[in-house]
């Protein structure tokens, strides 16, 4: 099951291959396009997926607050923040460890209307994987 937020071909987030871990944390494949930058990992780890979906829905309804998905031992995260002008900003922070460490910080703005379908898809993931 996938969850996609597509603003345009250069601004999109695709989450797929969701798995629930024994400790109730989770993981999914994550594919992000943000302008000229792109990021893909088959293993994005996170906690509190249901809270993330609830927080995202609250942002959609109130245009206030933030929703962040991350794992407490990891630096990688995705975050949505409502702005005072009634828009939503997406931020992603990713690190690849190895001989040469690589870091990617990316983000883009979007209208709240793009969240509705994304939230609906994420709720389906909650029902099918996390219930």
N, CA, C and O atoms as CSV, one atom per row, in Angstrom:
chain,resi,resn,atom,element,x,y,z
A,1,UNK,N,N,0.843,-1.177,0.000
A,1,UNK,CA,C,0.000,0.000,0.000
A,1,UNK,C,C,0.886,1.237,0.000
A,1,UNK,O,O,1.848,1.319,0.764
A,2,UNK,N,N,0.562,2.190,-0.852
A,2,UNK,CA,C,1.325,3.425,-0.975
A,2,UNK,C,C,0.520,4.614,-0.460
A,2,UNK,O,O,-0.710,4.586,-0.430
A,3,UNK,N,N,1.231,5.644,-0.060
A,3,UNK,CA,C,0.639,6.944,0.244
A,3,UNK,C,C,1.459,7.966,-0.527
A,3,UNK,O,O,2.676,8.054,-0.361
A,4,UNK,N,N,0.785,8.737,-1.371
A,4,UNK,CA,C,1.475,9.709,-2.226
A,4,UNK,C,C,0.929,11.107,-2.011
A,4,UNK,O,O,-0.282,11.317,-1.948
A,5,UNK,N,N,1.840,12.056,-1.902
A,5,UNK,CA,C,1.496,13.466,-1.919
A,5,UNK,C,C,2.227,14.043,-3.123
A,5,UNK,O,O,3.455,14.128,-3.129
A,6,UNK,N,N,1.474,14.436,-4.137
A,6,UNK,CA,C,2.079,14.951,-5.364
A,6,UNK,C,C,1.562,16.362,-5.609
A,6,UNK,O,O,0.389,16.552,-5.929
A,7,UNK,N,N,2.436,17.346,-5.458
A,7,UNK,CA,C,2.101,18.731,-5.771
A,7,UNK,C,C,2.323,18.964,-7.259
A,7,UNK,O,O,1.481,19.545,-7.944
A,8,UNK,N,N,3.463,18.503,-7.743
A,8,UNK,CA,C,3.801,18.501,-9.170
A,8,UNK,C,C,4.959,17.508,-9.331
A,8,UNK,O,O,5.413,16.941,-8.336
A,9,UNK,N,N,5.444,17.286,-10.547
A,9,UNK,CA,C,6.504,16.271,-10.716
A,9,UNK,C,C,7.787,16.532,-9.923
A,9,UNK,O,O,8.547,15.597,-9.665
A,10,UNK,N,N,8.040,17.775,-9.534
A,10,UNK,CA,C,9.261,18.067,-8.782
A,10,UNK,C,C,9.011,18.299,-7.296
A,10,UNK,O,O,9.935,18.645,-6.559
A,11,UNK,N,N,7.783,18.114,-6.853
A,11,UNK,CA,C,7.437,18.232,-5.433
A,11,UNK,C,C,6.524,17.071,-5.079
A,11,UNK,O,O,5.307,17.147,-5.252
A,12,UNK,N,N,7.131,15.982,-4.575
A,12,UNK,CA,C,6.289,14.841,-4.223
A,12,UNK,C,C,6.944,13.968,-3.166
A,12,UNK,O,O,8.163,13.949,-2.999
A,13,UNK,N,N,6.081,13.244,-2.458
A,13,UNK,CA,C,6.492,12.300,-1.429
A,13,UNK,C,C,5.727,11.011,-1.680
A,13,UNK,O,O,4.501,11.024,-1.794
A,14,UNK,N,N,6.443,9.902,-1.765
A,14,UNK,CA,C,5.806,8.592,-1.904
A,14,UNK,C,C,6.323,7.703,-0.776
A,14,UNK,O,O,7.526,7.489,-0.631
A,15,UNK,N,N,5.386,7.192,0.014
A,15,UNK,CA,C,5.708,6.257,1.091
A,15,UNK,C,C,5.090,4.918,0.712
A,15,UNK,O,O,3.908,4.856,0.374
A,16,UNK,N,N,5.882,3.838,0.765
A,16,UNK,CA,C,5.379,2.529,0.337
A,16,UNK,C,C,6.013,1.414,1.165
A,16,UNK,O,O,6.919,1.658,1.961
A,17,UNK,N,N,5.532,0.205,0.970
A,17,UNK,CA,C,6.087,-0.992,1.635
A,17,UNK,C,C,6.157,-0.828,3.149
A,17,UNK,O,O,7.195,-1.070,3.765
A,18,UNK,N,N,5.042,-0.414,3.736
A,18,UNK,CA,C,4.983,-0.215,5.186
A,18,UNK,C,C,5.104,-1.543,5.922
A,18,UNK,O,O,4.538,-2.554,5.505
A,19,UNK,N,N,5.850,-1.527,7.024
A,19,UNK,CA,C,5.988,-2.691,7.894
A,19,UNK,C,C,5.922,-2.241,9.345
A,19,UNK,O,O,6.507,-1.225,9.719
A,20,UNK,N,N,5.207,-3.005,10.157
A,20,UNK,CA,C,5.157,-2.764,11.593
A,20,UNK,C,C,6.172,-3.686,12.258
A,20,UNK,O,O,6.206,-4.883,11.973
A,21,UNK,N,N,6.997,-3.134,13.139
A,21,UNK,CA,C,8.022,-3.898,13.835
A,21,UNK,C,C,7.466,-4.462,15.147
A,21,UNK,O,O,6.409,-4.031,15.607
A,22,UNK,N,N,8.162,-5.408,15.738
A,22,UNK,CA,C,7.718,-6.028,16.986
A,22,UNK,C,C,7.587,-5.023,18.128
A,22,UNK,O,O,6.740,-5.190,19.005
A,23,UNK,N,N,8.422,-3.977,18.125
A,23,UNK,CA,C,8.351,-2.960,19.178
A,23,UNK,C,C,7.317,-1.880,18.865
A,23,UNK,O,O,7.285,-0.846,19.533
A,24,UNK,N,N,6.469,-2.109,17.852
A,24,UNK,CA,C,5.397,-1.221,17.395
A,24,UNK,C,C,5.898,-0.005,16.623
A,24,UNK,O,O,5.099,0.837,16.211
A,25,UNK,N,N,7.202,0.096,16.424
A,25,UNK,CA,C,7.703,1.126,15.517
A,25,UNK,C,C,7.413,0.645,14.099
A,25,UNK,O,O,6.781,-0.395,13.911
A,26,UNK,N,N,7.870,1.392,13.108
A,26,UNK,CA,C,7.594,0.984,11.739
A,26,UNK,C,C,8.699,1.389,10.793
A,26,UNK,O,O,9.656,2.067,11.165
A,27,UNK,N,N,8.538,0.957,9.571
A,27,UNK,CA,C,9.444,1.360,8.506
A,27,UNK,C,C,8.675,1.354,7.195
A,27,UNK,O,O,7.654,0.683,7.051
A,28,UNK,N,N,9.193,2.117,6.248
A,28,UNK,CA,C,8.618,2.129,4.907
A,28,UNK,C,C,9.703,2.556,3.924
A,28,UNK,O,O,10.764,3.044,4.312
A,29,UNK,N,N,9.412,2.363,2.664
A,29,UNK,CA,C,10.258,2.936,1.620
A,29,UNK,C,C,9.812,4.386,1.454
A,29,UNK,O,O,8.621,4.688,1.537
A,30,UNK,N,N,10.754,5.262,1.224
A,30,UNK,CA,C,10.460,6.683,1.112
A,30,UNK,C,C,11.136,7.232,-0.129
A,30,UNK,O,O,12.340,7.064,-0.320
A,31,UNK,N,N,10.349,7.891,-0.974
A,31,UNK,CA,C,10.856,8.470,-2.220
A,31,UNK,C,C,10.392,9.919,-2.271
A,31,UNK,O,O,9.192,10.193,-2.300
A,32,UNK,N,N,11.346,10.846,-2.281
A,32,UNK,CA,C,11.025,12.273,-2.236
A,32,UNK,C,C,11.663,12.990,-3.412
A,32,UNK,O,O,12.820,12.747,-3.757
A,33,UNK,N,N,10.892,13.872,-4.017
A,33,UNK,CA,C,11.394,14.809,-5.019
A,33,UNK,C,C,11.135,16.205,-4.463
A,33,UNK,O,O,10.014,16.528,-4.072
A,34,UNK,N,N,12.172,17.019,-4.431
A,34,UNK,CA,C,12.058,18.374,-3.908
A,34,UNK,C,C,12.897,19.291,-4.790
A,34,UNK,O,O,14.092,19.481,-4.564
A,35,UNK,N,N,12.238,19.854,-5.802
A,35,UNK,CA,C,12.974,20.673,-6.757
A,35,UNK,C,C,13.986,19.828,-7.500
A,35,UNK,O,O,13.635,18.798,-8.074
A,36,UNK,N,N,15.248,20.254,-7.495
A,36,UNK,CA,C,16.305,19.499,-8.176
A,36,UNK,C,C,16.850,18.351,-7.337
A,36,UNK,O,O,17.673,17.571,-7.815
A,37,UNK,N,N,16.401,18.241,-6.102
A,37,UNK,CA,C,16.893,17.197,-5.207
A,37,UNK,C,C,15.937,16.015,-5.178
A,37,UNK,O,O,14.724,16.167,-5.327
A,38,UNK,N,N,16.511,14.838,-4.983
A,38,UNK,CA,C,15.680,13.650,-4.790
A,38,UNK,C,C,16.350,12.756,-3.757
A,38,UNK,O,O,17.566,12.797,-3.566
A,39,UNK,N,N,15.529,11.951,-3.098
A,39,UNK,CA,C,16.023,11.056,-2.062
A,39,UNK,C,C,15.180,9.791,-2.088
A,39,UNK,O,O,13.956,9.854,-2.198
A,40,UNK,N,N,15.836,8.650,-1.986
A,40,UNK,CA,C,15.123,7.382,-1.880
A,40,UNK,C,C,15.822,6.494,-0.862
A,40,UNK,O,O,17.049,6.396,-0.841
A,41,UNK,N,N,15.033,5.857,-0.028
A,41,UNK,CA,C,15.544,4.817,0.859
A,41,UNK,C,C,14.487,3.727,0.984
A,41,UNK,O,O,13.300,4.030,1.106
A,42,UNK,N,N,14.899,2.479,0.954
A,42,UNK,CA,C,13.933,1.401,1.183
A,42,UNK,C,C,13.644,1.203,2.674
A,42,UNK,O,O,12.751,0.434,3.029
A,43,UNK,N,N,14.392,1.889,3.553
A,43,UNK,CA,C,14.273,1.684,4.993
A,43,UNK,C,C,14.255,3.008,5.749
A,43,UNK,O,O,15.280,3.438,6.278
A,44,UNK,N,N,13.096,3.651,5.800
A,44,UNK,CA,C,12.897,4.840,6.624
A,44,UNK,C,C,12.183,4.376,7.897
A,44,UNK,O,O,11.040,3.920,7.848
A,45,UNK,N,N,12.871,4.496,9.034
A,45,UNK,CA,C,12.335,4.010,10.306
A,45,UNK,C,C,11.641,5.132,11.060
A,45,UNK,O,O,12.047,6.292,10.979
A,46,UNK,N,N,10.583,4.778,11.799
A,46,UNK,CA,C,9.810,5.791,12.511
A,46,UNK,C,C,9.057,5.172,13.676
A,46,UNK,O,O,8.927,3.954,13.792
A,47,UNK,N,N,8.566,6.060,14.538
A,47,UNK,CA,C,7.702,5.690,15.659
A,47,UNK,C,C,6.444,6.544,15.594
A,47,UNK,O,O,6.405,7.564,14.905
A,48,UNK,N,N,5.419,6.114,16.319
A,48,UNK,CA,C,4.190,6.896,16.491
A,48,UNK,C,C,3.544,7.293,15.172
A,48,UNK,O,O,3.182,8.453,14.973
A,49,UNK,N,N,3.402,6.324,14.271
A,49,UNK,CA,C,2.813,6.606,12.963
A,49,UNK,C,C,1.388,7.138,13.091
A,49,UNK,O,O,1.005,8.076,12.392
A,50,UNK,N,N,0.610,6.541,13.981
A,50,UNK,CA,C,-0.775,6.988,14.147
A,50,UNK,C,C,-0.835,8.429,14.646
A,50,UNK,O,O,-1.696,9.194,14.211
A,51,UNK,N,N,0.064,8.809,15.551
A,51,UNK,CA,C,0.120,10.196,16.028
A,51,UNK,C,C,0.479,11.137,14.882
A,51,UNK,O,O,-0.095,12.219,14.760
A,52,UNK,N,N,1.424,10.726,14.048
A,52,UNK,CA,C,1.799,11.535,12.888
A,52,UNK,C,C,0.585,11.804,12.006
A,52,UNK,O,O,0.362,12.939,11.584
A,53,UNK,N,N,-0.198,10.768,11.728
A,53,UNK,CA,C,-1.382,10.926,10.875
A,53,UNK,C,C,-2.401,11.842,11.548
A,53,UNK,O,O,-2.991,12.694,10.885
A,54,UNK,N,N,-2.618,11.681,12.850
A,54,UNK,CA,C,-3.546,12.558,13.585
A,54,UNK,C,C,-3.069,14.008,13.575
A,54,UNK,O,O,-3.865,14.924,13.369
A,55,UNK,N,N,-1.775,14.216,13.798
A,55,UNK,CA,C,-1.221,15.575,13.777
A,55,UNK,C,C,-1.351,16.197,12.395
A,55,UNK,O,O,-1.641,17.388,12.275
A,56,UNK,N,N,-1.140,15.408,11.356
A,56,UNK,CA,C,-1.263,15.910,9.989
A,56,UNK,C,C,-2.715,16.298,9.696
A,56,UNK,O,O,-2.973,17.305,9.037
A,57,UNK,N,N,-3.647,15.502,10.182
A,57,UNK,CA,C,-5.060,15.826,9.990
A,57,UNK,C,C,-5.433,17.103,10.742
A,57,UNK,O,O,-6.233,17.899,10.251
A,58,UNK,N,N,-4.862,17.303,11.924
A,58,UNK,CA,C,-5.108,18.529,12.686
A,58,UNK,C,C,-4.582,19.748,11.934
A,58,UNK,O,O,-5.235,20.792,11.914
A,59,UNK,N,N,-3.414,19.626,11.319
A,59,UNK,CA,C,-2.874,20.719,10.502
A,59,UNK,C,C,-3.833,21.041,9.368
A,59,UNK,O,O,-4.116,22.208,9.098
A,60,UNK,N,N,-4.329,20.007,8.708
A,60,UNK,CA,C,-5.250,20.188,7.583
A,60,UNK,C,C,-6.516,20.933,8.020
A,60,UNK,O,O,-7.007,21.804,7.302
A,61,UNK,N,N,-7.037,20.588,9.189
A,61,UNK,CA,C,-8.300,21.176,9.655
A,61,UNK,C,C,-8.138,22.563,10.259
A,61,UNK,O,O,-9.025,23.405,10.122
A,62,UNK,N,N,-7.000,22.813,10.933
A,62,UNK,CA,C,-6.852,24.063,11.685
A,62,UNK,C,C,-5.826,25.029,11.111
A,62,UNK,O,O,-5.795,26.201,11.487
A,63,UNK,N,N,-4.988,24.546,10.205
A,63,UNK,CA,C,-3.867,25.340,9.678
A,63,UNK,C,C,-2.947,25.824,10.795
A,63,UNK,O,O,-2.406,26.928,10.738
A,64,UNK,N,N,-2.781,24.976,11.811
A,64,UNK,CA,C,-1.881,25.275,12.920
A,64,UNK,C,C,-1.119,24.014,13.301
A,64,UNK,O,O,-1.613,22.900,13.129
A,65,UNK,N,N,0.079,24.201,13.816
A,65,UNK,CA,C,0.831,23.084,14.367
A,65,UNK,C,C,1.797,22.430,13.399
A,65,UNK,O,O,2.117,22.966,12.338
A,66,UNK,N,N,2.255,21.241,13.807
A,66,UNK,CA,C,3.211,20.498,12.991
A,66,UNK,C,C,2.992,19.000,13.188
A,66,UNK,O,O,2.350,18.568,14.145
A,67,UNK,N,N,3.534,18.230,12.269
A,67,UNK,CA,C,3.480,16.766,12.331
A,67,UNK,C,C,4.839,16.251,11.885
A,67,UNK,O,O,5.301,16.566,10.788
A,68,UNK,N,N,5.475,15.462,12.737
A,68,UNK,CA,C,6.811,14.955,12.421
A,68,UNK,C,C,6.840,13.441,12.558
A,68,UNK,O,O,6.267,12.874,13.488
A,69,UNK,N,N,7.517,12.801,11.617
A,69,UNK,CA,C,7.683,11.353,11.641
A,69,UNK,C,C,9.171,11.054,11.675
A,69,UNK,O,O,9.915,11.441,10.773
A,70,UNK,N,N,9.605,10.352,12.738
A,70,UNK,CA,C,11.017,10.010,12.889
A,70,UNK,C,C,11.147,8.885,13.901
A,70,UNK,O,O,10.178,8.517,14.565
A,71,UNK,N,N,12.344,8.346,14.014
A,71,UNK,CA,C,12.660,7.320,15.003
A,71,UNK,C,C,13.586,7.949,16.026
A,71,UNK,O,O,14.502,8.685,15.659
A,72,UNK,N,N,13.361,7.670,17.308
A,72,UNK,CA,C,14.105,8.381,18.349
A,72,UNK,C,C,15.611,8.169,18.305
A,72,UNK,O,O,16.347,8.997,18.842
A,73,UNK,N,N,16.100,7.104,17.693
A,73,UNK,CA,C,17.544,6.889,17.595
A,73,UNK,C,C,18.132,7.426,16.291
A,73,UNK,O,O,19.343,7.347,16.086
A,74,UNK,N,N,17.317,7.954,15.433
A,74,UNK,CA,C,17.768,8.384,14.108
A,74,UNK,C,C,17.662,9.900,13.955
A,74,UNK,O,O,16.867,10.547,14.638
A,75,UNK,N,N,18.462,10.454,13.065
A,75,UNK,CA,C,18.398,11.880,12.761
A,75,UNK,C,C,17.468,12.168,11.596
A,75,UNK,O,O,17.090,13.317,11.368
A,76,UNK,N,N,17.100,11.134,10.860
A,76,UNK,CA,C,16.255,11.328,9.683
A,76,UNK,C,C,14.815,11.606,10.100
A,76,UNK,O,O,14.303,11.021,11.055
A,77,UNK,N,N,14.170,12.518,9.358
A,77,UNK,CA,C,12.785,12.850,9.684
A,77,UNK,C,C,12.096,13.491,8.495
A,77,UNK,O,O,12.729,14.042,7.594
A,78,UNK,N,N,10.773,13.399,8.527
A,78,UNK,CA,C,9.951,14.217,7.644
A,78,UNK,C,C,9.013,15.014,8.542
A,78,UNK,O,O,8.532,14.515,9.559
A,79,UNK,N,N,8.762,16.254,8.150
A,79,UNK,CA,C,7.979,17.143,9.005
A,79,UNK,C,C,7.126,18.075,8.152
A,79,UNK,O,O,7.579,18.590,7.130
A,80,UNK,N,N,5.892,18.281,8.585
A,80,UNK,CA,C,4.981,19.233,7.965
A,80,UNK,C,C,4.668,20.302,8.998
A,80,UNK,O,O,4.392,19.991,10.157
A,81,UNK,N,N,4.710,21.573,8.578
A,81,UNK,CA,C,4.467,22.694,9.479
A,81,UNK,C,C,3.475,23.643,8.826
A,81,UNK,O,O,3.620,24.003,7.658
A,82,UNK,N,N,2.459,24.047,9.596
A,82,UNK,CA,C,1.515,25.053,9.116
A,82,UNK,C,C,2.133,26.433,9.326
A,82,UNK,O,O,2.726,26.695,10.373
A,83,UNK,N,N,1.997,27.312,8.338
A,83,UNK,CA,C,2.539,28.667,8.450
A,83,UNK,C,C,1.419,29.642,8.787
A,83,UNK,O,O,0.238,29.318,8.663
A,84,UNK,N,N,1.801,30.826,9.210
A,84,UNK,CA,C,0.812,31.840,9.574
A,84,UNK,C,C,0.026,32.342,8.366
A,84,UNK,O,O,-1.022,32.968,8.530
A,85,UNK,N,N,0.513,32.078,7.166
A,85,UNK,CA,C,-0.176,32.527,5.957
A,85,UNK,C,C,-1.147,31.479,5.411
A,85,UNK,O,O,-1.705,31.654,4.328
A,86,UNK,N,N,-1.346,30.401,6.150
A,86,UNK,CA,C,-2.294,29.385,5.720
A,86,UNK,C,C,-1.739,28.381,4.739
A,86,UNK,O,O,-2.499,27.696,4.054
A,87,UNK,N,N,-0.437,28.283,4.662
A,87,UNK,CA,C,0.187,27.292,3.790
A,87,UNK,C,C,0.846,26.213,4.644
A,87,UNK,O,O,0.947,26.338,5.864
A,88,UNK,N,N,1.287,25.162,3.981
A,88,UNK,CA,C,1.975,24.065,4.649
A,88,UNK,C,C,3.393,23.995,4.089
A,88,UNK,O,O,3.599,24.128,2.883
A,89,UNK,N,N,4.358,23.788,4.965
A,89,UNK,CA,C,5.737,23.588,4.533
A,89,UNK,C,C,6.168,22.174,4.900
A,89,UNK,O,O,5.908,21.700,6.006
A,90,UNK,N,N,6.826,21.510,3.960
A,90,UNK,CA,C,7.377,20.177,4.184
A,90,UNK,C,C,8.884,20.297,4.328
A,90,UNK,O,O,9.532,21.036,3.588
A,91,UNK,N,N,9.439,19.560,5.294
A,91,UNK,CA,C,10.882,19.516,5.501
A,91,UNK,C,C,11.327,18.063,5.632
A,91,UNK,O,O,10.650,17.260,6.273
A,92,UNK,N,N,12.449,17.728,5.033
A,92,UNK,CA,C,13.030,16.399,5.167
A,92,UNK,C,C,14.492,16.516,5.546
A,92,UNK,O,O,15.212,17.363,5.016
A,93,UNK,N,N,14.931,15.674,6.457
A,93,UNK,CA,C,16.333,15.619,6.894
A,93,UNK,C,C,16.795,14.173,6.786
A,93,UNK,O,O,16.194,13.276,7.378
A,94,UNK,N,N,17.869,13.947,6.024
A,94,UNK,CA,C,18.322,12.581,5.775
A,94,UNK,C,C,19.845,12.505,5.841
A,94,UNK,O,O,20.543,13.427,5.419
A,95,UNK,N,N,20.348,11.393,6.375
A,95,UNK,CA,C,21.791,11.181,6.501
A,95,UNK,C,C,22.124,9.793,5.975
A,95,UNK,O,O,21.436,8.817,6.272
A,96,UNK,N,N,23.188,9.723,5.191
A,96,UNK,CA,C,23.717,8.435,4.751
A,96,UNK,C,C,25.114,8.297,5.339
A,96,UNK,O,O,26.006,9.098,5.062
A,97,UNK,N,N,25.283,7.264,6.157
A,97,UNK,CA,C,26.578,7.028,6.787
A,97,UNK,C,C,27.424,6.126,5.900
A,97,UNK,O,O,26.888,5.306,5.153
A,98,UNK,N,N,28.720,6.271,5.977
A,98,UNK,CA,C,29.643,5.461,5.201
A,98,UNK,C,C,31.016,6.086,5.265
A,98,UNK,O,O,31.303,6.871,6.169
A,99,UNK,N,N,31.869,5.744,4.312
A,99,UNK,CA,C,33.208,6.337,4.268
A,99,UNK,C,C,33.122,7.849,4.182
A,99,UNK,O,O,33.900,8.568,4.809
A,100,UNK,N,N,32.177,8.314,3.406
A,100,UNK,CA,C,31.901,9.747,3.310
A,100,UNK,C,C,30.445,9.946,3.702
A,100,UNK,O,O,29.541,9.458,3.024
A,101,UNK,N,N,30.220,10.656,4.785
A,101,UNK,CA,C,28.853,10.888,5.239
A,101,UNK,C,C,28.184,11.922,4.341
A,101,UNK,O,O,28.783,12.937,3.989
A,102,UNK,N,N,26.944,11.651,3.980
A,102,UNK,CA,C,26.179,12.580,3.153
A,102,UNK,C,C,24.932,13.013,3.916
A,102,UNK,O,O,24.305,12.212,4.609
A,103,UNK,N,N,24.584,14.287,3.778
A,103,UNK,CA,C,23.407,14.838,4.434
A,103,UNK,C,C,22.568,15.582,3.413
A,103,UNK,O,O,23.095,16.315,2.576
A,104,UNK,N,N,21.254,15.390,3.487
A,104,UNK,CA,C,20.335,16.110,2.610
A,104,UNK,C,C,19.248,16.750,3.459
A,104,UNK,O,O,18.551,16.072,4.214
A,105,UNK,N,N,19.113,18.057,3.326
A,105,UNK,CA,C,17.991,18.795,3.900
A,105,UNK,C,C,17.197,19.331,2.728
A,105,UNK,O,O,17.745,19.995,1.849
A,106,UNK,N,N,15.912,19.045,2.715
A,106,UNK,CA,C,15.099,19.503,1.594
A,106,UNK,C,C,13.752,19.977,2.106
A,106,UNK,O,O,13.403,19.756,3.266
A,107,UNK,N,N,13.010,20.622,1.247
A,107,UNK,CA,C,11.688,21.083,1.632
A,107,UNK,C,C,10.986,21.784,0.493
A,107,UNK,O,O,11.597,22.197,-0.492
A,108,UNK,N,N,9.690,21.904,0.659
A,108,UNK,CA,C,8.883,22.657,-0.303
A,108,UNK,C,C,7.573,23.074,0.351
A,108,UNK,O,O,7.151,22.503,1.356
A,109,UNK,N,N,6.946,24.075,-0.239
A,109,UNK,CA,C,5.662,24.556,0.245
A,109,UNK,C,C,4.526,23.965,-0.564
A,109,UNK,O,O,4.695,23.585,-1.722
A,110,UNK,N,N,3.367,23.897,0.066
A,110,UNK,CA,C,2.186,23.392,-0.622
A,110,UNK,C,C,0.936,23.981,0.007
A,110,UNK,O,O,0.954,24.470,1.136
A,111,UNK,N,N,-0.137,23.922,-0.744
A,111,UNK,CA,C,-1.433,24.346,-0.252
A,111,UNK,C,C,-2.031,23.207,0.569
A,111,UNK,O,O,-1.785,22.037,0.277
A,112,UNK,N,N,-2.809,23.539,1.584
A,112,UNK,CA,C,-3.387,22.510,2.451
A,112,UNK,C,C,-4.257,21.513,1.696
A,112,UNK,O,O,-4.412,20.377,2.147
A,113,UNK,N,N,-4.826,21.905,0.563
A,113,UNK,CA,C,-5.724,21.009,-0.172
A,113,UNK,C,C,-5.013,19.741,-0.641
A,113,UNK,O,O,-5.667,18.723,-0.870
A,114,UNK,N,N,-3.707,19.780,-0.785
A,114,UNK,CA,C,-2.956,18.587,-1.189
A,114,UNK,C,C,-2.900,17.537,-0.078
A,114,UNK,O,O,-2.634,16.365,-0.343
A,115,UNK,N,N,-3.148,17.954,1.156
A,115,UNK,CA,C,-3.057,17.022,2.277
A,115,UNK,C,C,-4.232,16.052,2.357
A,115,UNK,O,O,-4.063,14.935,2.846
A,116,UNK,N,N,-5.411,16.445,1.894
A,116,UNK,CA,C,-6.617,15.640,2.072
A,116,UNK,C,C,-6.444,14.213,1.557
A,116,UNK,O,O,-6.670,13.257,2.299
A,117,UNK,N,N,-6.055,14.064,0.321
A,117,UNK,CA,C,-5.879,12.737,-0.269
A,117,UNK,C,C,-4.746,11.972,0.415
A,117,UNK,O,O,-4.858,10.767,0.638
A,118,UNK,N,N,-3.671,12.660,0.743
A,118,UNK,CA,C,-2.529,12.038,1.417
A,118,UNK,C,C,-2.951,11.476,2.776
A,118,UNK,O,O,-2.593,10.351,3.125
A,119,UNK,N,N,-3.707,12.257,3.534
A,119,UNK,CA,C,-4.184,11.814,4.848
A,119,UNK,C,C,-5.097,10.599,4.702
A,119,UNK,O,O,-4.992,9.651,5.480
A,120,UNK,N,N,-5.982,10.618,3.721
A,120,UNK,CA,C,-6.868,9.478,3.474
A,120,UNK,C,C,-6.061,8.215,3.200
A,120,UNK,O,O,-6.381,7.145,3.717
A,121,UNK,N,N,-5.018,8.338,2.389
A,121,UNK,CA,C,-4.161,7.188,2.089
A,121,UNK,C,C,-3.409,6.714,3.334
A,121,UNK,O,O,-3.273,5.511,3.556
A,122,UNK,N,N,-2.923,7.651,4.141
A,122,UNK,CA,C,-2.207,7.289,5.367
A,122,UNK,C,C,-3.131,6.590,6.365
A,122,UNK,O,O,-2.706,5.670,7.063
A,123,UNK,N,N,-4.385,7.019,6.435
A,123,UNK,CA,C,-5.353,6.360,7.324
A,123,UNK,C,C,-5.600,4.918,6.887
A,123,UNK,O,O,-5.790,4.041,7.730
A,124,UNK,N,N,-5.600,4.671,5.601
A,124,UNK,CA,C,-5.751,3.299,5.101
A,124,UNK,C,C,-4.560,2.442,5.522
A,124,UNK,O,O,-4.718,1.262,5.835
A,125,UNK,N,N,-3.375,3.036,5.528
A,125,UNK,CA,C,-2.185,2.320,6.003
A,125,UNK,C,C,-2.340,1.992,7.489
A,125,UNK,O,O,-2.031,0.879,7.916
A,126,UNK,N,N,-2.814,2.953,8.271
A,126,UNK,CA,C,-3.029,2.713,9.703
A,126,UNK,C,C,-3.964,1.525,9.896
A,126,UNK,O,O,-3.684,0.639,10.704
A,127,UNK,N,N,-5.071,1.503,9.161
A,127,UNK,CA,C,-6.050,0.420,9.304
A,127,UNK,C,C,-5.500,-0.930,8.862
A,127,UNK,O,O,-5.772,-1.950,9.496
A,128,UNK,N,N,-4.738,-0.942,7.791
A,128,UNK,CA,C,-4.279,-2.228,7.251
A,128,UNK,C,C,-2.996,-2.750,7.898
A,128,UNK,O,O,-2.792,-3.962,7.965
A,129,UNK,N,N,-2.138,-1.861,8.371
A,129,UNK,CA,C,-0.836,-2.297,8.891
A,129,UNK,C,C,-0.727,-2.136,10.409
A,129,UNK,O,O,-0.122,-2.980,11.071
A,130,UNK,N,N,-1.295,-1.085,10.964
A,130,UNK,CA,C,-1.059,-0.757,12.369
A,130,UNK,C,C,-2.231,-1.043,13.290
A,130,UNK,O,O,-2.153,-0.737,14.480
A,131,UNK,N,N,-3.314,-1.619,12.787
A,131,UNK,CA,C,-4.466,-1.941,13.644
A,131,UNK,C,C,-4.437,-3.391,14.067
A,131,UNK,O,O,-5.326,-3.841,14.790
